C-alpha cells in the first residue's frame, strides 16, 4: 500500500509498504479521509516535543484525524464490524494500568498515539490498524470528510464542556484555528454568546465569513466580562491573557499548545478564584461530536479548505497553500488519489 512517511526534519516521501497485519483485537480500516494538523507540522519540522523525549522517532507515519471503513478483523473481533464506517480514538492506552481502569486511558504512561507516539502508524496511508476498543461508528449521515473532523471536534467539545457555561453566557475563544472555530460553533449551537480573538487578518476574516459577529484583535477586544475563556492558540503569551480576561470565579480552558513554555501567574488564579481546565485529546468527546455532526447542529465542512493527495502532503506541511483553497484552516488527504 501507499503511505506518507516523514524520514527526517523537513524530509518526507510516499512509500510502497506492506499492508498491516490483522492482529488479535484489532481491525484494518481502509482510510477514506485523513486530516493534517499542527502536530503533524511539528513532527515534520522536528519541533514536536515527543521527538526530543524519545516518545517519537523518525521515520514516522503521521495522521491521527481519520475516517474509513473496516475491511477485515483480527482474532477475537466480532466479524460484524466488517464494512462499517468508523473513526476512532487517537489515544490507545494499555488497558490494565490504574489510569486506564478508571477511564483515563488517554493519559496512560504506556499509551500509543496513532500517527504520533511510540511508533503506531498513522492514517496518511491506504490502510490503518486500529484496536477494536478504540473504534467509533459513524452513521451514514456523517460523510468521510465529517468523520475525519471528529478528532478535532472531540477536542473542541471537551473544551466547551470544560468551560461550564449555560445559554446566554459569554465565551471568549483565543485562536480561531480548527479547534477554536469548532469550539465556537459548538458553543453557539448551545445558545452561548461567542467572541473570538485572532492574530492574523486571514483567520479573523474567515471567522467573520462563518457568521461570527464578535471577532476581535488584541487592540479591539471589548472590556466586557467573559464567563469563560478557551485558549485554543499556539501562542506562549495568550494563556496568561486568558487568565486576565476571565470573570472571577469562572473557568479558563487550555487546549492549545505553544512551541515554548507558557507562563501564568498563579497569584492571579488564586485571587480571582479561577478554575483552570486542561484538555488533552478528544477522548471522551468522540461520540458526542458525532451526534452533533449527525444531527446537523454543528457543521465542520466549511473549515476544510482542500482535499489533496499523499504526494501533496509535504508541501502542505511546509506551509504552502494554494489561493483557491481560501482561508479555511483544515487540509484533508485522500490516500487513494
Residue, then its C-alpha position, 0 to 999 in steps of 0.5 A: x500500500x501507499x503511505x506518507x512517511x516523514x524520514x527526517x526534519x523537513x524530509x518526507x516521501x510516499x512509500x510502497x509498504x506492506x499492508x498491516x497485519x490483522x492482529x488479535x483485537x484489532x481491525x484494518x480500516x481502509x482510510x477514506x479521509x485523513x486530516x493534517x494538523x499542527x502536530x503533524x507540522x511539528x513532527x515534520x519540522x522536528x519541533x514536536x516535543x515527543x521527538x526530543x523525549x524519545x516518545x517519537x522517532x523518525x521515520x514516522x507515519x503521521x495522521x491521527x484525524x481519520x475516517x474509513x471503513x473496516x475491511x477485515x478483523x483480527x482474532x477475537x473481533x466480532x466479524x460484524x464490524x466488517x464494512x462499517x464506517x468508523x473513526x476512532x480514538x487517537x489515544x490507545x492506552x494499555x488497558x490494565x494500568x490504574x489510569x486506564x481502569x478508571x477511564x483515563x486511558x488517554x493519559x496512560x504512561x504506556x499509551x500509543x498515539x496513532x500517527x504520533x507516539x511510540x511508533x503506531x502508524x498513522x492514517x496518511x496511508x491506504x490502510x490503518x490498524x486500529x484496536x477494536x476498543x478504540x473504534x467509533x461508528x459513524x452513521x451514514x449521515x456523517x460523510x468521510x470528510x465529517x468523520x475525519x473532523x471528529x478528532x478535532x471536534x472531540x477536542x473542541x467539545x471537551x473544551x466547551x464542556x470544560x468551560x461550564x457555561x449555560x445559554x446566554x453566557x459569554x465565551x471568549x475563544x483565543x485562536x480561531x484555528x480548527x479547534x477554536x472555530x469548532x469550539x465556537x460553533x459548538x458553543x453557539x449551537x448551545x445558545x452561548x454568546x461567542x467572541x473570538x480573538x485572532x492574530x492574523x487578518x486571514x483567520x479573523x476574516x474567515x471567522x467573520x465569513x462563518x457568521x461570527x459577529x464578535x471577532x476581535x484583535x488584541x487592540x479591539x477586544x471589548x472590556x466586557x466580562x467573559x464567563x469563560x475563556x478557551x485558549x485554543x492558540x499556539x501562542x506562549x503569551x495568550x494563556x496568561x491573557x486568558x487568565x486576565x480576561x476571565x470573570x472571577x470565579x469562572x473557568x479558563x480552558x487550555x487546549x492549545x499548545x505553544x512551541x515554548x513554555x507558557x507562563x501564568x501567574x498563579x497569584x492571579x488564579x488564586x485571587x480571582x478564584x479561577x478554575x483552570x481546565x486542561x484538555x488533552x485529546x478528544x477522548x471522551x468527546x468522540x461520540x458526542x461530536x458525532x451526534x452533533x455532526x449527525x444531527x446537523x447542529x454543528x457543521x465542520x465542512x466549511x473549515x476544510x479548505x482542500x482535499x489533496x493527495x499523499x504526494x501533496x502532503x509535504x508541501x502542505x506541511x511546509x506551509x504552502x497553500x494554494x489561493x483557491x483553497x481560501x482561508x479555511x484552516x483544515x487540509x484533508x488527504x485522500x490516500x487513494x488519489 
